[in-house]
């Protein structure tokens, strides 16, 4: 009788661990924001909720805040950015403003964009490419930088659904 109870208890724990691992891998995750590129929306150290399921069924939308997987040579890191440009669009930053397909968007940040980077000329997005930026547009390494560039659809980990805990 005692062995049966222990076996049942071990089975319940194993099931709970499996379920938690499944949820973290495929559905939801909590991550910490590092750096200042998403200020004022998110601060360094903020813990945010990532919905991984949303992008399994829907494509990223303009203005979504997302968790991205970025590869630099042999290393991989994760970053939080906002979706600005969608597949097939032409993005340009001129006069401190964002232009999509030749029209000013009205998308604005707290400051005028001082460095257009790669977007100083029109950037044409492929059928599975997105243009992303940090909300702290003058202190963000994003699609304007050559080492980041356009983001492929496969690089999206999930949509940020809100802050869980405020950073220090």
Backbone as CSV, one residue per row, in Angstrom:
resi,resn,N_x,N_y,N_z,CA_x,CA_y,CA_z,C_x,C_y,C_z
1,UNK,0.819,-1.187,0.000,0.000,0.000,0.000,0.870,1.260,0.000
2,UNK,1.898,1.282,0.815,2.790,2.435,0.898,3.531,2.639,-0.423
3,UNK,3.977,1.560,-1.064,4.692,1.656,-2.334,3.757,2.212,-3.410
4,UNK,2.500,1.809,-3.385,1.525,2.305,-4.357,1.335,3.819,-4.195
5,UNK,1.246,4.291,-2.947,1.095,5.730,-2.701,2.316,6.508,-3.187
6,UNK,3.484,5.988,-2.903,4.717,6.654,-3.348,4.764,6.694,-4.877
7,UNK,4.422,5.594,-5.514,4.395,5.542,-6.979,3.405,6.548,-7.548
8,UNK,2.228,6.641,-6.937,1.216,7.590,-7.379,1.725,9.022,-7.213
9,UNK,2.355,9.290,-6.079,2.902,10.620,-5.788,4.008,10.991,-6.782
10,UNK,4.907,10.065,-7.071,5.980,10.293,-8.046,5.377,10.551,-9.427
11,UNK,4.342,9.808,-9.784,3.659,10.015,-11.064,3.038,11.392,-11.165
12,UNK,2.429,11.854,-10.097,1.830,13.199,-10.101,2.895,14.279,-10.270
13,UNK,3.995,14.140,-9.568,5.087,15.111,-9.680,5.657,15.094,-11.099
14,UNK,5.888,13.917,-11.655,6.418,13.809,-13.017,5.446,14.440,-14.019
15,UNK,4.159,14.219,-13.824,3.149,14.817,-14.705,3.153,16.326,-14.614
16,UNK,3.265,16.858,-13.402,3.292,18.313,-13.208,4.539,18.923,-13.846
17,UNK,5.681,18.273,-13.690,6.923,18.770,-14.293,6.814,18.735,-15.817
18,UNK,6.267,17.660,-16.359,6.077,17.545,-17.804,5.149,18.654,-18.315
19,UNK,4.037,18.867,-17.631,3.078,19.890,-18.033,3.709,21.281,-17.975
20,UNK,4.453,21.569,-16.913,5.124,22.872,-16.795,6.129,23.064,-17.926
21,UNK,6.909,22.040,-18.209,7.881,22.113,-19.302,7.197,22.330,-20.644
22,UNK,6.090,21.645,-20.878,5.327,21.795,-22.109,4.807,23.228,-22.252
23,UNK,4.229,23.771,-21.166,3.686,25.128,-21.205,4.768,26.163,-21.485
24,UNK,5.935,26.011,-20.845,7.038,26.953,-21.046,7.593,26.842,-22.468
25,UNK,7.738,25.630,-22.964,8.314,25.426,-24.296,7.394,25.910,-25.415
26,UNK,6.101,25.659,-25.299,5.207,25.888,-26.426,4.131,26.951,-26.217
27,UNK,3.869,27.375,-24.989,2.719,28.250,-24.759,3.065,29.605,-24.151
28,UNK,3.673,29.602,-22.980,3.887,30.843,-22.233,5.259,30.846,-21.586
29,UNK,5.768,32.042,-21.333,7.059,32.169,-20.671,7.138,33.541,-20.024
30,UNK,7.919,33.657,-18.982,8.198,34.950,-18.359,9.685,35.222,-18.573
31,UNK,9.995,36.409,-19.096,11.388,36.775,-19.347,11.671,38.152,-18.767
32,UNK,12.936,38.411,-18.525,13.361,39.726,-18.035,13.842,40.566,-19.211
33,UNK,13.460,41.828,-19.210,13.920,42.774,-20.230,15.300,43.259,-19.807
34,UNK,16.251,43.242,-20.744,17.607,43.717,-20.453,17.911,44.930,-21.317
35,UNK,18.447,45.945,-20.706,18.842,47.135,-21.440,17.760,48.204,-21.450
36,UNK,18.050,49.272,-22.182,17.193,50.458,-22.181,16.447,50.666,-23.493
37,UNK,16.548,49.719,-24.431,16.010,49.960,-25.777,14.487,50.037,-25.843
38,UNK,13.771,49.546,-24.836,12.307,49.592,-24.875,11.726,50.637,-23.919
39,UNK,12.580,51.494,-23.336,12.063,52.555,-22.470,11.282,53.548,-23.298
40,UNK,10.242,54.119,-22.835,9.691,54.063,-21.490,8.691,52.914,-21.268
41,UNK,8.383,52.160,-22.324,7.381,51.088,-22.192,7.823,50.052,-21.173
42,UNK,9.051,49.566,-21.318,9.608,48.582,-20.378,10.984,49.051,-19.937
43,UNK,11.261,48.861,-18.653,12.537,49.264,-18.065,13.458,48.056,-17.944
44,UNK,14.754,48.314,-17.817,15.726,47.250,-17.577,15.321,46.493,-16.314
45,UNK,15.213,45.180,-16.406,14.857,44.356,-15.258,13.378,44.027,-15.153
46,UNK,12.526,44.692,-15.933,11.104,44.335,-15.922,10.944,42.878,-16.342
47,UNK,10.032,42.192,-15.685,9.705,40.815,-16.075,8.387,40.873,-16.833
48,UNK,8.385,40.281,-18.040,7.215,40.363,-18.914,6.714,38.965,-19.265
49,UNK,5.434,38.899,-19.591,4.761,37.661,-19.952,4.796,37.512,-21.465
50,UNK,5.303,36.385,-21.963,5.393,36.130,-23.396,4.361,35.069,-23.767
51,UNK,3.466,35.422,-24.681,2.467,34.493,-25.194,3.023,33.869,-26.474
52,UNK,3.477,32.626,-26.387,4.050,31.941,-27.540,2.975,31.373,-28.458
53,UNK,1.786,31.167,-27.945,0.710,30.578,-28.746,0.189,31.538,-29.809
54,UNK,0.162,32.827,-29.499,-0.409,33.807,-30.409,0.181,33.751,-31.806
55,UNK,1.487,33.589,-31.910,2.133,33.581,-33.215,2.161,32.195,-33.849
56,UNK,1.647,31.213,-33.166,1.478,29.901,-33.800,0.267,29.930,-34.724
57,UNK,-0.685,30.807,-34.436,-1.934,30.871,-35.198,-2.105,32.173,-35.974
58,UNK,-1.385,33.228,-35.583,-1.502,34.539,-36.227,-0.119,35.098,-36.503
59,UNK,-0.043,35.971,-37.490,1.218,36.642,-37.789,1.371,37.867,-36.894
60,UNK,2.613,38.290,-36.656,2.828,39.529,-35.900,2.150,40.706,-36.602
61,UNK,1.619,41.616,-35.818,0.935,42.798,-36.338,1.760,44.039,-36.032
62,UNK,1.506,45.079,-36.819,2.197,46.342,-36.580,1.935,46.811,-35.147
63,UNK,2.964,47.261,-34.493,2.972,47.805,-33.133,2.980,46.723,-32.045
64,UNK,2.941,45.447,-32.407,3.104,44.382,-31.406,4.473,44.521,-30.758
65,UNK,4.548,44.286,-29.457,5.834,44.182,-28.767,6.127,42.688,-28.676
66,UNK,7.306,42.297,-29.149,7.602,40.880,-29.321,8.937,40.479,-28.713
67,UNK,9.056,39.184,-28.436,10.333,38.591,-28.051,10.907,37.938,-29.300
68,UNK,12.144,38.305,-29.642,12.798,37.816,-30.849,14.051,37.031,-30.517
69,UNK,14.354,36.060,-31.349,15.596,35.297,-31.234,16.542,35.807,-32.318
70,UNK,17.686,36.336,-31.905,18.652,36.925,-32.825,19.934,36.102,-32.804
71,UNK,20.395,35.701,-33.981,21.659,34.960,-34.098,22.750,35.897,-34.577
72,UNK,23.874,35.864,-33.903,25.070,36.614,-34.317,26.206,35.612,-34.423
73,UNK,26.431,35.121,-35.625,27.475,34.110,-35.794,27.094,32.825,-35.095
74,UNK,27.842,32.486,-34.046,27.581,31.236,-33.323,26.750,31.446,-32.054
75,UNK,26.478,32.703,-31.701,25.720,32.948,-30.470,24.280,33.357,-30.789
76,UNK,23.412,33.081,-29.837,21.996,33.430,-29.947,21.622,34.245,-28.715
77,UNK,20.888,35.336,-28.923,20.355,36.067,-27.784,18.910,36.455,-28.085
78,UNK,18.210,36.856,-27.042,16.801,37.212,-27.164,16.651,38.703,-26.873
79,UNK,15.751,39.342,-27.587,15.556,40.770,-27.418,14.079,41.121,-27.575
80,UNK,13.686,42.212,-26.952,12.309,42.691,-27.027,12.286,43.917,-27.937
81,UNK,11.421,43.889,-28.959,11.296,44.997,-29.909,9.841,45.152,-30.340
82,UNK,9.542,46.283,-30.984,8.205,46.584,-31.495,8.190,46.405,-33.018
83,UNK,7.145,45.776,-33.539,6.996,45.572,-34.979,6.547,46.887,-35.626
84,UNK,7.301,47.329,-36.618,6.991,48.559,-37.344,6.559,48.234,-38.775
85,UNK,7.365,47.436,-39.482,7.085,47.123,-40.880,6.681,45.674,-41.071
86,UNK,5.751,45.449,-42.003,5.195,44.118,-42.269,5.678,43.596,-43.628
87,UNK,5.563,42.289,-43.854,6.030,41.704,-45.115,5.498,42.444,-46.344
88,UNK,6.423,42.644,-47.300,6.063,43.278,-48.561,6.090,44.798,-48.546
89,UNK,6.260,45.408,-47.383,6.258,46.867,-47.300,7.647,47.435,-47.562
90,UNK,7.669,48.726,-47.873,8.919,49.463,-48.040,9.001,50.483,-46.903
91,UNK,10.053,50.378,-46.116,10.230,51.216,-44.922,11.362,52.202,-45.169
92,UNK,11.139,53.440,-44.758,12.202,54.443,-44.802,12.034,55.373,-43.612
93,UNK,13.158,55.810,-43.082,13.138,56.818,-42.025,13.790,58.069,-42.583
94,UNK,12.999,59.135,-42.653,13.488,60.410,-43.194,12.904,61.539,-42.360
95,UNK,13.696,62.552,-42.132,13.261,63.718,-41.349,12.772,63.301,-39.963
96,UNK,13.375,62.236,-39.402,13.013,61.781,-38.065,11.683,61.053,-37.979
97,UNK,11.101,60.707,-39.130,9.790,60.055,-39.161,9.866,58.746,-39.928
98,UNK,8.912,57.856,-39.655,8.841,56.560,-40.325,7.857,56.651,-41.485
99,UNK,8.321,56.211,-42.639,7.509,56.202,-43.859,7.325,54.748,-44.295
100,UNK,6.096,54.378,-44.631,5.814,53.035,-45.137,5.149,53.187,-46.498
101,UNK,5.753,52.532,-47.485,5.259,52.602,-48.868,5.066,54.045,-49.324
102,UNK,6.019,54.916,-48.929,6.007,56.300,-49.377,5.083,57.231,-48.622
103,UNK,4.403,56.723,-47.575,3.484,57.568,-46.809,3.946,57.666,-45.365
104,UNK,3.897,58.886,-44.828,4.253,59.077,-43.420,3.238,58.332,-42.556
105,UNK,3.731,57.610,-41.557,2.863,56.730,-40.769,2.209,57.384,-39.577
106,UNK,2.846,58.371,-39.008,2.330,58.921,-37.762,2.807,58.125,-36.553
107,UNK,3.525,57.020,-36.792,4.115,56.264,-35.684,5.179,57.165,-35.064
108,UNK,5.065,57.405,-33.775,6.042,58.293,-33.149,6.537,57.712,-31.841
109,UNK,7.700,58.163,-31.475,8.336,57.791,-30.224,8.459,59.060,-29.404
110,UNK,8.968,58.961,-28.199,9.095,60.152,-27.358,10.066,61.166,-27.953
111,UNK,11.001,60.675,-28.762,11.985,61.558,-29.382,11.940,61.386,-30.895
112,UNK,12.417,62.401,-31.596,12.573,62.279,-33.040,13.675,61.260,-33.312
113,UNK,13.523,60.460,-34.353,14.523,59.447,-34.699,15.731,60.155,-35.318
114,UNK,16.870,60.077,-34.634,18.068,60.772,-35.092,18.893,59.940,-36.070
115,UNK,18.869,58.620,-35.910,19.687,57.753,-36.759,18.808,56.772,-37.535
116,UNK,18.631,57.005,-38.837,17.816,56.091,-39.628,18.531,54.785,-39.969
117,UNK,19.878,54.768,-39.839,20.629,53.554,-40.133,20.344,53.039,-41.528
118,UNK,20.097,51.732,-41.645,19.821,51.118,-42.948,18.578,51.695,-43.608
119,UNK,17.673,52.256,-42.814,16.418,52.785,-43.348,16.546,54.223,-43.862
120,UNK,17.776,54.740,-43.950,17.932,56.062,-44.555,17.557,55.985,-46.036
121,UNK,17.667,54.797,-46.604,17.151,54.496,-47.939,16.023,53.496,-47.760
122,UNK,15.154,53.409,-48.731,14.012,52.503,-48.633,14.474,51.060,-48.420
123,UNK,13.916,50.401,-47.408,14.192,48.995,-47.119,12.960,48.205,-47.549
124,UNK,13.140,47.313,-48.515,12.017,46.497,-48.986,12.006,45.183,-48.218
125,UNK,10.878,44.896,-47.576,10.743,43.678,-46.784,10.259,42.528,-47.662
126,UNK,10.867,41.359,-47.466,10.459,40.162,-48.199,9.132,39.631,-47.678
127,UNK,8.669,38.535,-48.257,7.349,37.995,-47.896,7.289,37.407,-46.491
128,UNK,8.432,37.168,-45.877,8.427,36.683,-44.486,9.320,37.546,-43.598
129,UNK,9.458,38.832,-43.935,10.338,39.727,-43.187,9.572,40.869,-42.530
130,UNK,10.118,41.305,-41.388,9.523,42.376,-40.594,10.619,43.373,-40.231
131,UNK,10.210,44.622,-40.004,11.118,45.671,-39.552,10.733,45.995,-38.126
132,UNK,11.688,45.906,-37.189,11.397,46.136,-35.774,12.278,47.246,-35.229
133,UNK,11.768,47.922,-34.199,12.529,48.981,-33.533,12.267,48.933,-32.036
134,UNK,13.200,49.480,-31.278,12.992,49.676,-29.856,12.268,50.993,-29.631
135,UNK,11.474,51.078,-28.569,10.744,52.311,-28.271,11.686,53.464,-27.929
136,UNK,12.837,53.157,-27.384,13.870,54.154,-27.110,14.692,54.270,-28.401
137,UNK,14.090,54.872,-29.418,14.599,54.785,-30.789,16.026,55.300,-30.972
138,UNK,16.504,56.138,-30.110,17.862,56.644,-30.258,18.863,55.883,-29.392
139,UNK,18.402,54.826,-28.755,19.278,53.970,-27.954,18.830,52.523,-28.108
140,UNK,18.704,52.084,-29.358,18.222,50.735,-29.632,18.942,50.147,-30.828
141,UNK,19.414,48.919,-30.669,19.971,48.172,-31.793,18.834,47.334,-32.354
142,UNK,18.405,47.658,-33.565,17.211,47.034,-34.132,17.382,46.855,-35.633
143,UNK,16.299,46.811,-36.386,16.379,46.555,-37.836,17.171,47.610,-38.599
144,UNK,17.429,48.747,-37.983,18.235,49.778,-38.638,19.711,49.406,-38.660
145,UNK,20.127,48.476,-37.812,21.530,48.075,-37.707,21.815,46.871,-38.608
146,UNK,22.958,46.888,-39.266,23.323,45.820,-40.213,23.395,44.444,-39.547
147,UNK,23.816,44.381,-38.283,23.925,43.071,-37.633,22.577,42.515,-37.172
148,UNK,21.505,43.303,-37.263,20.148,42.833,-36.945,19.348,42.747,-38.255
149,UNK,19.178,43.869,-38.921,18.474,43.896,-40.199,17.022,43.460,-40.104
150,UNK,16.491,43.029,-41.240,15.106,42.567,-41.282,14.972,41.280,-40.483
151,UNK,13.853,41.129,-39.825,13.595,39.967,-38.973,12.736,38.974,-39.744
152,UNK,13.164,37.720,-39.759,12.398,36.648,-40.410,11.263,36.208,-39.483
153,UNK,10.216,35.722,-40.075,9.046,35.246,-39.312,9.440,34.181,-38.289
154,UNK,10.407,33.338,-38.629,10.838,32.254,-37.738,11.570,32.760,-36.500
155,UNK,11.978,34.030,-36.479,12.704,34.574,-35.336,11.784,35.061,-34.218
156,UNK,10.477,35.109,-34.472,9.532,35.551,-33.450,9.284,34.417,-32.459
157,UNK,9.548,34.685,-31.181,9.299,33.701,-30.125,7.877,33.850,-29.616
158,UNK,7.424,35.083,-29.427,6.073,35.314,-28.933,5.787,36.788,-28.746
159,UNK,4.534,37.059,-28.432,4.072,38.425,-28.217,4.125,38.745,-26.727
160,UNK,4.647,39.928,-26.400,4.682,40.383,-25.017,3.269,40.824,-24.651
161,UNK,2.724,40.201,-23.611,1.341,40.470,-23.228,1.223,41.324,-21.978
162,UNK,2.306,41.765,-21.432,2.237,42.651,-20.271,3.343,42.429,-19.274
163,UNK,3.471,43.381,-18.376,4.509,43.352,-17.341,4.018,42.528,-16.143
164,UNK,4.874,41.649,-15.666,4.563,40.839,-14.479,5.140,41.499,-13.238
165,UNK,6.359,42.007,-13.379,7.058,42.598,-12.237,7.922,43.746,-12.734
166,UNK,7.876,44.864,-12.040,8.673,46.021,-12.412,10.117,45.807,-11.985
167,UNK,11.039,46.243,-12.887,12.466,46.116,-12.609,12.922,47.082,-11.528
168,UNK,14.206,46.990,-11.224,14.780,47.806,-10.153,14.985,49.213,-10.594
